[in-house]
Each structure stands twice: as structure tokens, then as C-alpha cells.
Amino acid sequence: MSVRRSLLAVRFTSSIVVAAATASVLLGALGCEAAELPNKTLVFCSDASPAGFDPAQYTTSVEFSAAAYTVYNRLVEFEHGGTKVEPGLAQSWGVSSDGRVYTFHLRHGVKFHTTTYFKPTRDFDADDVVFTFERMLDPDQPFRKAYPVQFPYFADLGLATNLEAIEKVDPYTVRLTLRNASAPFLSELAMPFASILSAEYADQLLKEGKAFEINQQPVGTGPFIFHSYTKDATIRFDGNPDYWKDGVVRLSKLVFQITPDPAVRVEKLKDDECQVMNYPPPADIASLRADPNLQMPHQVGFNLGFLAYNTTHKPLDNVDVRRALDMAIDKPAIVKAVYQGAGEVASAPMPPTQWSYDAALKDASYDPAQAKALLAKAGYPDGFTLTLWAMPVQRPYNPNARLMAEMIQSDWAKIGVHATITTYEWGEYVRRAHAGEHDAMLIGFTGDNGDPDNWLGVLLGCSAVNGSNFSKWCYEPFNDLIVKARETTDNAQRTTLYTRAQQIFKQQVPFTPIANSMVYQPLRKDVVGFKIDPFGPTQFWGVGFR
């Protein structure tokens, strides 16, 4: 099934509830007896160090791979390798007729991890769900006050203002009430930020005065149990023998070997020092595919690489300046050099596989002379200087940010704009970008839940200006459309609203879309069960060896 067709299959109707109830019977409430795990260790050559292990604090696939999809579960989950929402820690749910009240019936017999630093005395229940969401919702919640951090996705998606209440109905029933109906809400609950934490573990940390350790020593219900982290070197996990769903855990040990250099990752994979790697360099795709000891699944990426303009910095607050910078970039040349056949020029703020994508959007022609005239009109006939940030890591949406930055720098120099290329370590890069320190920056996004709001709201909405809206762009005519679309359950009406929003985006140019890319996933021939996650993280659910 294509991404487009599978996304259209996810409807905001009672049919989801029926499907959930049916699926829950099939899944069952397992975990009564510990499973005998195969004595197998898999090593994953990952590209970067996680900033922490508390998924609610982060927005990148590094933390999602290292925590959300190893240690944790959510009330609902995306099917492995797909976009359909299915039962998770909630075995079924119901939605009120006005779309505002969600009642979740929780799975029985699910165990939290037993570790060297925490030994649970009870199974997962409603208290854990209430704690997870109250911590994000209420700034006066005791744990939040002891460990005051930001929850960017919770804010970016508008939940900080739209989630009205979270209530425990009984030990295995919880109710979430929204102020306004939200079509993407169920899909949002399957995202990493909504990973369910242990309230009992949080109480222990609070009593010990160590609330911050929730980000260093995680405890969840997921398929792998956190063992240790050696910064910038390795993360070690043990397979969870008590996992509640059959067939998911097929390894006794999982090791993330942090290897920032993609060429080194390639060599380690070929030498069987690791069995899975991520983000192969485009130049190595052919040799990896030709290696008889490897396999190379691939698919069209649900992603977008782009150049964000900080619209709070002068002169980037001027739309003519942004239009000039946009039309001065030779995007076809960049895509050819950087993606080497594994990418296509992008013109919209979402990929073509996202429903409601406006195929009628067209880029302004590459025209340095017209760009220079626009700068003169805006009051900058001699150009100006700015910083251009280049990502220090490789991603499918941007496999070589340094080269891309150098090509943009050269293009802009032709119109008198002098860019100084700047970079930082990945965690610092994202932190400083959230703070708005950049002028222009290369960044990208892989969709998280299959809903258009995940692109237009998260990357461009007013509620996301302190999060993933790296353009810091809050434009009311645009924002009004996405808010209205979020509160509308009819997909045809939502598509009309999102089409209008995309047209405004193209007129205002808060960022320049660069490319959509293919995703390649190299792994050893004897690895089985691996599926590419359309939303970007690397997952090991159901992964084992022949």
C-alpha cells in the first residue's frame, strides 16, 4: 500500500474504535510469562549521540531511535513499518460524538522494566498515563517543578492549549478531553513525545531528589531495557523477556555503536562489526547494493530538506528579501550534486506522498538578475551579510549539508549576499536553532504521523515558533487556516484549507524547500524482520537473525 493510500485509510470515525477492539483481541494481553529470548546480539552503527532518553523533550530521530522505540510504548502505536494507527498500551478506545472526549481502555498485565536502578511493585495502569500527560500539561505538577524542561512537540501540535483534562476513570480507564476537536489527535498520540512513563519510578526519583535522571536512566514498557550509555560511544540494551506482545523481541542484546562518520559506518557494516547502519552516503549506494553479504531495502522518503529563514532577524523579515534569496538558489544543481540521483527538487512544504499536497505549486525560476533587483527594491542594492548554518550530521533529507551550504553560499554571492557558514555539534545545533540564534539554516523533517498538520502546523504554525518552526514565522492568515483544518474532520474540507495554506506559504517564503529524497537502509544479509519506518527512526521491533 502506498503512503498516500495508507494515510487515507486512517479516519477520524468510530470505525477506528471497532478496528482497535478487533485488533486488541488478536494482540491479547500478554506478558504473563517471561519469554526465552534467542541468544543473539545485534549491533547498530548509528550516526549521532542522543541528547537524552526522555522522548517528550526532543524532536529528532536520534532520540526517538535510542529511546522512544526501544524503551517505551504509547497508548496507540503506528503499525511496524507503516502509518496505520493500532492499539498499544490502550487495547481499545472510544470517541465522543463531538470529537472532543477520548476514552482509552488500558491493557492489563503490562510490566515496567526491572533495572539496577528501579524495581517496579505494580503493573502499568491509569496512574502512569495521567502522570505522563499531566507532566507536560501542568507547569505546577510536582515532577515538572523539580525537573523543569520544555516539551516542544506537545507545544508545536497545540496540545499545550487544546488538551483540557486528563482523568483516571478507574485503574484501567483514562479519559482525555480536548477544548476543540482535533482530527490528527489519535495519530499524534502514537508519536514519540507521548511515550508512557512510570509514575512509580517518577515518585522514586522525586523522593531521592533525582528527577533529572528520568532523562538519563529511562524506564518504560518497551521491547528493550536500557542497560548503559557511554557518551559518544555505545548504548546497550537488553531484550525484554516480559514484553506484552509476541514476536517483537528477537534479540537478547541490542547495541547502538555511535559512529558519526558515514564512511566508517559503511566499512563497519561490510566487516560485520555492525549488522545495521543508517544514512549511507549517496556515493556508496551502488557498492553497498552490489555487496553479496548485504541487503538494501529502500523506499520513497516521507521527508523534506529545506533552508529556513529566521524571519525575526533583519533583513529576513522582509518578504522581498526572502524571495530574492529563494530565486537565487540553483536547486536542480544542488540536488544533482548533493543527492546524486536519490532526490528530487521540492517546491512545497510537504512531500508529494502526503495527502493534501498541492501539486500545482511552482518554484520561482532561478534568476539571479531578478533576485538582485528584488534586493534593491527591498533597500539592499549592495546586498548584506548573514550566517548560514549547515547541519553536522547526515540525513536522508540532506546527505551532505556542508556541500549544500557551500553551493548556496556561492549562489548568493552572485547577488551580493555574503554568507558565513556555521555549524555546531548536532544537539547544540538544534538547541541554538530552537533559541533562534541562526539567520538561515539547513534543516529538514521526516513526517511523524501522516497528517498534513504535522507539516504545516509543526514547521510553520504560530504555536511552534519556539519549537520546530525554525523560521520563527507566525503569519495569521496562514495560521488561521491550519487551526481551522485541525478542528475539521472532513478530509475534503481539510484538503481545501491546506491547499490555500500552501499557496500562502509559497507567496511568503518562510523557508525554501530543497529536496525530497529516497531512503536506503543497508543491513547484513542474515538480518530478518527489519522494516523501514516511514517516519524516520530506526526500529528493531521484530528484528532478528536467520
Disulfide bonds with the S-S distance in Angstrom:
Cys45-Cys274 2.40
Cys462-Cys474 2.02
